[in-house]
C-alpha cells in the first residue's frame, strides 16, 4: 500500500559496547545518507542509547529502546521507563519481543501495560508477535497471533492517521536460525494480522499500520519479502549488527 512508508529496523539485542555502538551507528548514518522512501530505526542496548543518540545527530535514523517498564519511575531495580527512553532520544520502543516472552516472563498483559506507557509519552510502540515452531506445526499460528494482538492491544485506542503502532511478525522458529519464513508464509500471517487490527482498531488504522517481518532477514531475501502487499518492512537482528550489511537491507529497493 503506497501510504505506508517502509520501515527497516535493527534490533541490536545484547551486542556491542557503547564505543562500538556509537562507531557503528555513525558508520550506518553515512551509509544510508540520502536514501529516500524508507524509514530506518536502530535499537541498541540501554547503555548504548546516549552515545548512539549522539552519533546519530543530524541523521534521519530513529532510535529505539528494546524494552521498558510501564511505571514512570519507582523502586524497580534494573528497569528503565518510557520517559527515560524519551529523554535519551528514543522515538520508538520494541515491546514483547519473543526473547522477552520466552526468557523474561513477558505476558500479553505486561505487553499491554508497556504499550500504554510508551504511548503516554509519545513513543512509537513496535509490538512483536509470532508463533513457535511447535505452534506452527500444530496449525495454531493464527490463534497465537490473534491472542497476542488482542491481549497486547486490549482497550487501547489510537487516533486515526496515527503511526504510533508498528507490529512486527517474528515467527520464533525463524529468529537467529537462518530459516526465513517464505514470503508466502509471511504474507499470510501479515494479512491475518491486518485483518485482526481492522477489528481491534478500525479499517483505517489497520490500513495505515506498518507490519514488519522479522526472522533471519538478510540482504538476499529482503526484496522478495518486501514485494508482498502486507509486508511493510523488516525487524532485523543478526544482519543489523554490521553497518554495511544492514545498509544493504535498507537499500532493498
Ligand atoms: P534475526 O534477524 O537474527 O533472526 O533476529 C530477528 C529478531 O529477533 C529481530 O527482533
py3Dmol code that shows the C-alpha trace and the ligand (Angstrom):
import py3Dmol

protein = """\
ATOM      1  CA  UNK A   1       0.000   0.000   0.000  1.00  0.00           C
ATOM      2  CA  UNK A   2       1.706   3.240  -1.043  1.00  0.00           C
ATOM      3  CA  UNK A   3       0.575   5.125   2.045  1.00  0.00           C
ATOM      4  CA  UNK A   4       2.844   3.013   4.231  1.00  0.00           C
ATOM      5  CA  UNK A   5       6.490   4.091   4.185  1.00  0.00           C
ATOM      6  CA  UNK A   6       8.663   1.009   4.658  1.00  0.00           C
ATOM      7  CA  UNK A   7      10.465   0.774   7.982  1.00  0.00           C
ATOM      8  CA  UNK A   8      13.705  -1.141   8.336  1.00  0.00           C
ATOM      9  CA  UNK A   9      14.565  -1.567  11.993  1.00  0.00           C
ATOM     10  CA  UNK A  10      17.675  -3.067  13.549  1.00  0.00           C
ATOM     11  CA  UNK A  11      17.409  -4.848  16.884  1.00  0.00           C
ATOM     12  CA  UNK A  12      20.924  -4.997  18.243  1.00  0.00           C
ATOM     13  CA  UNK A  13      19.854  -7.243  21.139  1.00  0.00           C
ATOM     14  CA  UNK A  14      22.650  -7.723  23.739  1.00  0.00           C
ATOM     15  CA  UNK A  15      25.537  -6.851  21.445  1.00  0.00           C
ATOM     16  CA  UNK A  16      28.112  -4.043  21.274  1.00  0.00           C
ATOM     17  CA  UNK A  17      29.770  -1.853  23.892  1.00  0.00           C
ATOM     18  CA  UNK A  18      28.869   1.860  23.935  1.00  0.00           C
ATOM     19  CA  UNK A  19      32.017   2.659  21.940  1.00  0.00           C
ATOM     20  CA  UNK A  20      31.284   0.012  19.300  1.00  0.00           C
ATOM     21  CA  UNK A  21      27.646   1.021  19.099  1.00  0.00           C
ATOM     22  CA  UNK A  22      28.477   4.707  18.574  1.00  0.00           C
ATOM     23  CA  UNK A  23      31.064   3.810  15.920  1.00  0.00           C
ATOM     24  CA  UNK A  24      28.641   1.536  14.049  1.00  0.00           C
ATOM     25  CA  UNK A  25      25.745   3.992  14.303  1.00  0.00           C
ATOM     26  CA  UNK A  26      27.940   6.727  12.814  1.00  0.00           C
ATOM     27  CA  UNK A  27      29.036   4.367  10.019  1.00  0.00           C
ATOM     28  CA  UNK A  28      25.443   3.401   9.306  1.00  0.00           C
ATOM     29  CA  UNK A  29      24.341   7.040   9.215  1.00  0.00           C
ATOM     30  CA  UNK A  30      26.928   7.655   6.471  1.00  0.00           C
ATOM     31  CA  UNK A  31      25.973   4.533   4.535  1.00  0.00           C
ATOM     32  CA  UNK A  32      22.258   5.333   4.412  1.00  0.00           C
ATOM     33  CA  UNK A  33      22.606   9.059   3.919  1.00  0.00           C
ATOM     34  CA  UNK A  34      20.372  10.244   1.118  1.00  0.00           C
ATOM     35  CA  UNK A  35      18.324   7.041   0.939  1.00  0.00           C
ATOM     36  CA  UNK A  36      14.735   8.064   0.365  1.00  0.00           C
ATOM     37  CA  UNK A  37      11.366   6.452   0.808  1.00  0.00           C
ATOM     38  CA  UNK A  38      12.333   4.258   3.726  1.00  0.00           C
ATOM     39  CA  UNK A  39      12.432   4.902   7.474  1.00  0.00           C
ATOM     40  CA  UNK A  40      15.311   3.441   9.457  1.00  0.00           C
ATOM     41  CA  UNK A  41      15.475   2.718  13.179  1.00  0.00           C
ATOM     42  CA  UNK A  42      18.075   1.047  15.374  1.00  0.00           C
ATOM     43  CA  UNK A  43      17.576  -0.286  18.881  1.00  0.00           C
ATOM     44  CA  UNK A  44      20.834  -0.700  20.807  1.00  0.00           C
ATOM     45  CA  UNK A  45      21.119  -1.774  24.465  1.00  0.00           C
ATOM     46  CA  UNK A  46      20.139   0.731  27.145  1.00  0.00           C
ATOM     47  CA  UNK A  47      23.751   1.637  27.978  1.00  0.00           C
ATOM     48  CA  UNK A  48      24.410   2.457  24.323  1.00  0.00           C
ATOM     49  CA  UNK A  49      21.406   4.747  23.821  1.00  0.00           C
ATOM     50  CA  UNK A  50      23.076   8.017  24.832  1.00  0.00           C
ATOM     51  CA  UNK A  51      26.259   7.574  22.767  1.00  0.00           C
ATOM     52  CA  UNK A  52      24.247   6.288  19.793  1.00  0.00           C
ATOM     53  CA  UNK A  53      21.849   9.247  20.052  1.00  0.00           C
ATOM     54  CA  UNK A  54      24.875  11.500  19.834  1.00  0.00           C
ATOM     55  CA  UNK A  55      26.340   9.593  16.895  1.00  0.00           C
ATOM     56  CA  UNK A  56      23.010   9.878  15.049  1.00  0.00           C
ATOM     57  CA  UNK A  57      22.706  13.643  15.437  1.00  0.00           C
ATOM     58  CA  UNK A  58      21.919  15.177  12.069  1.00  0.00           C
ATOM     59  CA  UNK A  59      20.882  11.807  10.593  1.00  0.00           C
ATOM     60  CA  UNK A  60      17.329  10.678   9.954  1.00  0.00           C
ATOM     61  CA  UNK A  61      17.879   7.291  11.632  1.00  0.00           C
ATOM     62  CA  UNK A  62      15.484   6.883  14.546  1.00  0.00           C
ATOM     63  CA  UNK A  63      16.500   5.466  17.901  1.00  0.00           C
ATOM     64  CA  UNK A  64      14.582   2.798  19.779  1.00  0.00           C
ATOM     65  CA  UNK A  65      14.718   1.021  23.124  1.00  0.00           C
ATOM     66  CA  UNK A  66      14.447  -2.777  23.271  1.00  0.00           C
ATOM     67  CA  UNK A  67      12.117  -2.849  26.263  1.00  0.00           C
ATOM     68  CA  UNK A  68      10.723  -0.614  29.019  1.00  0.00           C
ATOM     69  CA  UNK A  69       8.928  -0.738  32.343  1.00  0.00           C
ATOM     70  CA  UNK A  70       5.358   0.509  32.474  1.00  0.00           C
ATOM     71  CA  UNK A  71       5.796   2.719  35.544  1.00  0.00           C
ATOM     72  CA  UNK A  72       7.279   6.173  35.051  1.00  0.00           C
ATOM     73  CA  UNK A  73       9.691   5.749  37.959  1.00  0.00           C
ATOM     74  CA  UNK A  74       9.951   3.890  41.245  1.00  0.00           C
ATOM     75  CA  UNK A  75      11.667   1.135  43.167  1.00  0.00           C
ATOM     76  CA  UNK A  76      12.074  -1.280  40.239  1.00  0.00           C
ATOM     77  CA  UNK A  77      15.718  -2.274  40.283  1.00  0.00           C
ATOM     78  CA  UNK A  78      17.178  -2.839  36.853  1.00  0.00           C
ATOM     79  CA  UNK A  79      14.295  -1.319  34.920  1.00  0.00           C
ATOM     80  CA  UNK A  80      14.024   1.661  32.552  1.00  0.00           C
ATOM     81  CA  UNK A  81      10.905   3.754  31.995  1.00  0.00           C
ATOM     82  CA  UNK A  82       9.262   5.310  28.959  1.00  0.00           C
ATOM     83  CA  UNK A  83      10.074   8.926  29.989  1.00  0.00           C
ATOM     84  CA  UNK A  84      13.724   7.874  30.412  1.00  0.00           C
ATOM     85  CA  UNK A  85      13.841   6.406  26.902  1.00  0.00           C
ATOM     86  CA  UNK A  86      12.239   9.534  25.558  1.00  0.00           C
ATOM     87  CA  UNK A  87      14.702  11.767  27.422  1.00  0.00           C
ATOM     88  CA  UNK A  88      17.720   9.957  25.991  1.00  0.00           C
ATOM     89  CA  UNK A  89      16.444  10.471  22.438  1.00  0.00           C
ATOM     90  CA  UNK A  90      14.308   7.441  21.613  1.00  0.00           C
ATOM     91  CA  UNK A  91      11.292   7.767  19.364  1.00  0.00           C
ATOM     92  CA  UNK A  92      10.492   4.034  19.319  1.00  0.00           C
ATOM     93  CA  UNK A  93      10.470   1.095  21.676  1.00  0.00           C
ATOM     94  CA  UNK A  94      10.287  -2.634  20.917  1.00  0.00           C
ATOM     95  CA  UNK A  95       7.702  -4.350  23.108  1.00  0.00           C
ATOM     96  CA  UNK A  96       7.028  -8.043  23.686  1.00  0.00           C
ATOM     97  CA  UNK A  97       9.922  -9.456  21.689  1.00  0.00           C
ATOM     98  CA  UNK A  98       9.757 -13.251  21.756  1.00  0.00           C
ATOM     99  CA  UNK A  99      13.058 -13.412  23.650  1.00  0.00           C
ATOM    100  CA  UNK A 100      11.453 -11.356  26.406  1.00  0.00           C
ATOM    101  CA  UNK A 101       8.356 -13.529  26.368  1.00  0.00           C
ATOM    102  CA  UNK A 102      10.483 -16.686  26.397  1.00  0.00           C
ATOM    103  CA  UNK A 103      13.218 -15.801  28.902  1.00  0.00           C
ATOM    104  CA  UNK A 104      11.851 -12.932  30.992  1.00  0.00           C
ATOM    105  CA  UNK A 105       8.251 -13.841  31.654  1.00  0.00           C
ATOM    106  CA  UNK A 106       6.696 -11.199  29.414  1.00  0.00           C
ATOM    107  CA  UNK A 107       2.958 -11.808  29.007  1.00  0.00           C
ATOM    108  CA  UNK A 108       0.261 -10.251  26.856  1.00  0.00           C
ATOM    109  CA  UNK A 109      -0.806  -8.352  29.960  1.00  0.00           C
ATOM    110  CA  UNK A 110       2.612  -6.801  30.640  1.00  0.00           C
ATOM    111  CA  UNK A 111       2.915  -6.104  26.923  1.00  0.00           C
ATOM    112  CA  UNK A 112      -0.373  -4.211  27.149  1.00  0.00           C
ATOM    113  CA  UNK A 113       0.856  -2.150  30.109  1.00  0.00           C
ATOM    114  CA  UNK A 114       4.099  -1.395  28.310  1.00  0.00           C
ATOM    115  CA  UNK A 115       2.354  -0.244  25.139  1.00  0.00           C
ATOM    116  CA  UNK A 116       0.228   2.147  27.192  1.00  0.00           C
ATOM    117  CA  UNK A 117       3.332   3.509  28.937  1.00  0.00           C
ATOM    118  CA  UNK A 118       5.048   4.059  25.586  1.00  0.00           C
ATOM    119  CA  UNK A 119       2.064   5.820  24.031  1.00  0.00           C
ATOM    120  CA  UNK A 120       1.647   8.013  27.118  1.00  0.00           C
ATOM    121  CA  UNK A 121       4.966   9.719  26.424  1.00  0.00           C
ATOM    122  CA  UNK A 122       4.664   9.661  22.637  1.00  0.00           C
ATOM    123  CA  UNK A 123       6.977   6.746  21.910  1.00  0.00           C
ATOM    124  CA  UNK A 124       6.071   4.588  18.931  1.00  0.00           C
ATOM    125  CA  UNK A 125       5.457   1.025  20.059  1.00  0.00           C
ATOM    126  CA  UNK A 126       6.837  -1.847  17.990  1.00  0.00           C
ATOM    127  CA  UNK A 127       4.687  -4.741  19.172  1.00  0.00           C
ATOM    128  CA  UNK A 128       6.217  -8.143  18.439  1.00  0.00           C
ATOM    129  CA  UNK A 129       4.077 -11.203  17.852  1.00  0.00           C
ATOM    130  CA  UNK A 130       4.782 -14.651  16.459  1.00  0.00           C
ATOM    131  CA  UNK A 131       4.375 -18.369  16.917  1.00  0.00           C
ATOM    132  CA  UNK A 132       6.850 -21.035  17.983  1.00  0.00           C
ATOM    133  CA  UNK A 133       7.747 -23.945  15.740  1.00  0.00           C
ATOM    134  CA  UNK A 134       5.550 -26.247  17.793  1.00  0.00           C
ATOM    135  CA  UNK A 135       2.591 -23.888  17.465  1.00  0.00           C
ATOM    136  CA  UNK A 136       3.080 -23.701  13.699  1.00  0.00           C
ATOM    137  CA  UNK A 137       3.305 -27.478  13.447  1.00  0.00           C
ATOM    138  CA  UNK A 138       0.044 -27.739  15.356  1.00  0.00           C
ATOM    139  CA  UNK A 139      -1.525 -25.209  12.976  1.00  0.00           C
ATOM    140  CA  UNK A 140      -2.057 -22.741  15.803  1.00  0.00           C
ATOM    141  CA  UNK A 141      -0.245 -19.822  14.157  1.00  0.00           C
ATOM    142  CA  UNK A 142      -3.313 -17.675  13.548  1.00  0.00           C
ATOM    143  CA  UNK A 143      -4.724 -18.390  17.022  1.00  0.00           C
ATOM    144  CA  UNK A 144      -1.450 -17.313  18.611  1.00  0.00           C
ATOM    145  CA  UNK A 145      -1.372 -14.099  16.574  1.00  0.00           C
ATOM    146  CA  UNK A 146      -4.970 -13.425  17.474  1.00  0.00           C
ATOM    147  CA  UNK A 147      -4.347 -13.910  21.189  1.00  0.00           C
ATOM    148  CA  UNK A 148      -1.156 -11.841  21.256  1.00  0.00           C
ATOM    149  CA  UNK A 149      -2.721  -8.954  19.338  1.00  0.00           C
ATOM    150  CA  UNK A 150      -5.958  -8.928  21.327  1.00  0.00           C
ATOM    151  CA  UNK A 151      -4.101  -9.227  24.649  1.00  0.00           C
ATOM    152  CA  UNK A 152      -1.403  -6.715  23.784  1.00  0.00           C
ATOM    153  CA  UNK A 153      -3.768  -4.093  22.392  1.00  0.00           C
ATOM    154  CA  UNK A 154      -6.634  -4.639  24.823  1.00  0.00           C
ATOM    155  CA  UNK A 155      -8.628  -1.433  25.464  1.00  0.00           C
ATOM    156  CA  UNK A 156      -6.030   0.798  23.851  1.00  0.00           C
ATOM    157  CA  UNK A 157      -7.298   3.368  21.403  1.00  0.00           C
ATOM    158  CA  UNK A 158      -5.300   5.130  18.748  1.00  0.00           C
ATOM    159  CA  UNK A 159      -6.217   8.262  16.835  1.00  0.00           C
ATOM    160  CA  UNK A 160      -6.749   7.770  13.147  1.00  0.00           C
ATOM    161  CA  UNK A 161      -3.868   8.526  10.842  1.00  0.00           C
ATOM    162  CA  UNK A 162      -1.642   7.668  13.761  1.00  0.00           C
ATOM    163  CA  UNK A 163       1.625   5.838  13.126  1.00  0.00           C
ATOM    164  CA  UNK A 164       2.383   5.195  16.791  1.00  0.00           C
ATOM    165  CA  UNK A 165       1.814   1.481  16.461  1.00  0.00           C
ATOM    166  CA  UNK A 166       4.060  -0.798  14.454  1.00  0.00           C
ATOM    167  CA  UNK A 167       3.525  -4.553  14.548  1.00  0.00           C
ATOM    168  CA  UNK A 168       6.398  -6.955  13.960  1.00  0.00           C
ATOM    169  CA  UNK A 169       5.589 -10.501  12.930  1.00  0.00           C
ATOM    170  CA  UNK A 170       8.500 -12.608  14.106  1.00  0.00           C
ATOM    171  CA  UNK A 171       7.978 -16.357  13.882  1.00  0.00           C
ATOM    172  CA  UNK A 172      10.095 -17.670  16.757  1.00  0.00           C
ATOM    173  CA  UNK A 173      11.438 -20.529  14.638  1.00  0.00           C
ATOM    174  CA  UNK A 174      12.887 -18.070  12.139  1.00  0.00           C
ATOM    175  CA  UNK A 175      14.761 -15.917  14.660  1.00  0.00           C
ATOM    176  CA  UNK A 176      18.516 -16.349  14.544  1.00  0.00           C
ATOM    177  CA  UNK A 177      18.134 -19.709  12.829  1.00  0.00           C
ATOM    178  CA  UNK A 178      18.769 -18.752   9.230  1.00  0.00           C
ATOM    179  CA  UNK A 179      15.334 -20.247   8.449  1.00  0.00           C
ATOM    180  CA  UNK A 180      13.339 -17.382   6.977  1.00  0.00           C
ATOM    181  CA  UNK A 181       9.603 -17.747   6.599  1.00  0.00           C
ATOM    182  CA  UNK A 182       8.811 -17.955   2.918  1.00  0.00           C
ATOM    183  CA  UNK A 183       7.346 -14.765   1.545  1.00  0.00           C
ATOM    184  CA  UNK A 184       4.015 -16.600   1.185  1.00  0.00           C
ATOM    185  CA  UNK A 185       4.048 -17.741   4.823  1.00  0.00           C
ATOM    186  CA  UNK A 186       4.931 -14.227   5.963  1.00  0.00           C
ATOM    187  CA  UNK A 187       2.302 -12.616   3.723  1.00  0.00           C
ATOM    188  CA  UNK A 188      -0.377 -14.948   5.054  1.00  0.00           C
ATOM    189  CA  UNK A 189       0.470 -14.017   8.649  1.00  0.00           C
ATOM    190  CA  UNK A 190       0.712 -10.299   7.840  1.00  0.00           C
ATOM    191  CA  UNK A 191      -2.631 -10.275   6.047  1.00  0.00           C
ATOM    192  CA  UNK A 192      -4.188 -12.006   9.037  1.00  0.00           C
ATOM    193  CA  UNK A 193      -2.601  -9.507  11.456  1.00  0.00           C
ATOM    194  CA  UNK A 194      -4.037  -6.640   9.398  1.00  0.00           C
ATOM    195  CA  UNK A 195      -7.430  -8.303   9.499  1.00  0.00           C
ATOM    196  CA  UNK A 196      -7.283  -8.561  13.308  1.00  0.00           C
ATOM    197  CA  UNK A 197      -6.093  -4.951  13.543  1.00  0.00           C
ATOM    198  CA  UNK A 198      -9.111  -3.899  11.480  1.00  0.00           C
ATOM    199  CA  UNK A 199     -11.401  -5.480  14.050  1.00  0.00           C
ATOM    200  CA  UNK A 200      -9.496  -4.047  17.016  1.00  0.00           C
ATOM    201  CA  UNK A 201      -8.603  -0.588  15.741  1.00  0.00           C
ATOM    202  CA  UNK A 202     -10.763   0.014  12.705  1.00  0.00           C
ATOM    203  CA  UNK A 203     -10.124  -0.408   8.998  1.00  0.00           C
ATOM    204  CA  UNK A 204      -8.400   2.933   8.532  1.00  0.00           C
ATOM    205  CA  UNK A 205      -5.755   2.320  11.157  1.00  0.00           C
ATOM    206  CA  UNK A 206      -5.279  -1.266  10.083  1.00  0.00           C
ATOM    207  CA  UNK A 207      -4.533   0.024   6.618  1.00  0.00           C
ATOM    208  CA  UNK A 208      -2.002   2.610   7.771  1.00  0.00           C
ATOM    209  CA  UNK A 209      -0.231   0.468  10.389  1.00  0.00           C
ATOM    210  CA  UNK A 210       3.138  -0.879   9.334  1.00  0.00           C
ATOM    211  CA  UNK A 211       3.653  -4.591   9.804  1.00  0.00           C
ATOM    212  CA  UNK A 212       7.296  -5.645   9.769  1.00  0.00           C
ATOM    213  CA  UNK A 213       8.628  -9.123   9.182  1.00  0.00           C
ATOM    214  CA  UNK A 214      11.423 -10.366  11.457  1.00  0.00           C
ATOM    215  CA  UNK A 215      13.357 -13.619  11.443  1.00  0.00           C
ATOM    216  CA  UNK A 216      16.629 -14.110   9.532  1.00  0.00           C
ATOM    217  CA  UNK A 217      16.119 -11.087   7.273  1.00  0.00           C
ATOM    218  CA  UNK A 218      19.205 -10.679   5.070  1.00  0.00           C
ATOM    219  CA  UNK A 219      20.202  -8.535   2.084  1.00  0.00           C
ATOM    220  CA  UNK A 220      19.437 -11.584  -0.087  1.00  0.00           C
ATOM    221  CA  UNK A 221      15.808 -12.055   0.996  1.00  0.00           C
ATOM    222  CA  UNK A 222      14.532  -8.579   1.873  1.00  0.00           C
ATOM    223  CA  UNK A 223      13.413  -7.568  -1.632  1.00  0.00           C
ATOM    224  CA  UNK A 224      11.355 -10.717  -2.074  1.00  0.00           C
ATOM    225  CA  UNK A 225       9.708 -10.247   1.326  1.00  0.00           C
ATOM    226  CA  UNK A 226       9.031  -6.579   0.584  1.00  0.00           C
ATOM    227  CA  UNK A 227       7.344  -7.471  -2.683  1.00  0.00           C
ATOM    228  CA  UNK A 228       4.381  -8.816  -0.700  1.00  0.00           C
ATOM    229  CA  UNK A 229       1.493  -6.403  -0.227  1.00  0.00           C
ATOM    230  CA  UNK A 230       1.230  -6.625   3.567  1.00  0.00           C
ATOM    231  CA  UNK A 231       4.937  -6.656   4.391  1.00  0.00           C
ATOM    232  CA  UNK A 232       5.957  -3.098   5.222  1.00  0.00           C
ATOM    233  CA  UNK A 233       9.488  -3.549   6.438  1.00  0.00           C
ATOM    234  CA  UNK A 234      11.815  -5.674   8.481  1.00  0.00           C
ATOM    235  CA  UNK A 235      12.899  -6.062  12.082  1.00  0.00           C
ATOM    236  CA  UNK A 236      16.434  -7.300  11.677  1.00  0.00           C
ATOM    237  CA  UNK A 237      18.592  -8.949  14.335  1.00  0.00           C
ATOM    238  CA  UNK A 238      21.885 -10.544  13.309  1.00  0.00           C
ATOM    239  CA  UNK A 239      22.145  -8.830   9.932  1.00  0.00           C
ATOM    240  CA  UNK A 240      21.687  -5.392  11.529  1.00  0.00           C
ATOM    241  CA  UNK A 241      24.902  -5.644  13.544  1.00  0.00           C
ATOM    242  CA  UNK A 242      27.199  -4.916  10.627  1.00  0.00           C
ATOM    243  CA  UNK A 243      26.545  -1.420   9.219  1.00  0.00           C
ATOM    244  CA  UNK A 244      27.414  -2.381   5.643  1.00  0.00           C
ATOM    245  CA  UNK A 245      25.109  -5.429   5.649  1.00  0.00           C
ATOM    246  CA  UNK A 246      22.302  -3.521   7.314  1.00  0.00           C
ATOM    247  CA  UNK A 247      22.637  -0.649   4.853  1.00  0.00           C
ATOM    248  CA  UNK A 248      22.158  -3.149   2.017  1.00  0.00           C
ATOM    249  CA  UNK A 249      18.881  -4.192   3.611  1.00  0.00           C
ATOM    250  CA  UNK A 250      17.844  -0.537   3.938  1.00  0.00           C
ATOM    251  CA  UNK A 251      18.635  -0.111   0.232  1.00  0.00           C
ATOM    252  CA  UNK A 252      16.499  -3.085  -0.773  1.00  0.00           C
ATOM    253  CA  UNK A 253      14.601  -1.250  -3.497  1.00  0.00           C
TER     254      UNK A 253
END
"""
ligand_1 = """\
10
LIG
P 17.463 -12.414 13.381
O 17.388 -11.407 12.272
O 18.845 -12.550 13.961
O 16.826 -13.710 13.021
O 16.586 -11.799 14.602
C 15.302 -11.358 14.353
C 14.822 -10.635 15.537
O 14.575 -11.219 16.580
C 14.667 -9.186 15.439
O 13.975 -8.665 16.529
"""
view = py3Dmol.view(width=600, height=400)
view.addModel(protein, "pdb")
view.setStyle({"model": 0}, {"cartoon": {"style": "trace"}})
view.addModel(ligand_1, "xyz")
view.setStyle({"model": 1}, {"stick": {}})
view.zoomTo()
view.show()
